[in-house]
Structures are given as C-alpha cells and as structure tokens.
Amino acid sequence: MSDENKVVSRLFSSSLEEIFGGEDLLLEVAREMIKDEIKEKIKRTLNDDPELKAEFKQALEIYYDAKIRQALAAFKIAKASARLGVKLAPEDIQEQLKREIEVEINRIIDDTL
C-alpha cells in the first residue's frame, strides 16, 4: 500500500470513529438489535402458547413480589442497624445522631419520590 493510500485509509478510519464512536457504539447497536430479535421471538412464542404465557406471567409476578419483599427486608435491616448504632453511641451524641439519621432518611425519601 502506498503512503498516499495509508494516509487516506487512516483519515477514513478516523472519520468513521468520529461518526460512530469507535467499535463500542457499533457493538452496542448490534447488542440492541440482537436483544430486540430475542424479545420478538419470545413474544411470538408466548402468544402462540397461552398456557405457557400464563405460567410465565405468574412466575414474573412471584419474582416481582419476592423483589419487593427483599427490598422491605433490606429496609428493616437498615432501620434496625440505625437504631443499634444510636444505642451504641455515647449518650451525649445520641440525639444529634438521631437528627442526622432523620435528615438523611428524609433526603432519601424525597429523592425516591
């Protein structure tokens, strides 16, 4: 390959990288296209088999319920841990610690809602 062709090839490659963001963007697009194809195949398969679709839906509901229960358990652990931390703190800073925890919890709730 001549020097002129190498320069043109490098310019073309760098232009493609600027446009497409390198191979990462192309791989991301390919992954999204594959995911879309898989989703469509799953939907077709479930629509063709109402019994399987109902079974799958029920399993998803159980899974969702379990995730909510897991989040509740994590919250209760955090709450108990905070209470334990306050009780283990020296008495002269327990009130200040309670106020700080309350402020932080209110901030988290506000951010969540």
Secondary structure, 3 states (H helix, E strand, C coil): CCHHHHHHHHHHHHHHHHHHCHHHHHHHHHHHHHHHHHHHHHHHHHHHCHHHHHHHHHHHHHHHHHHHHHHHHHHHHHHHHHHHHHHHCCHHHHHHHHHHHHHHHHHHHHHHC
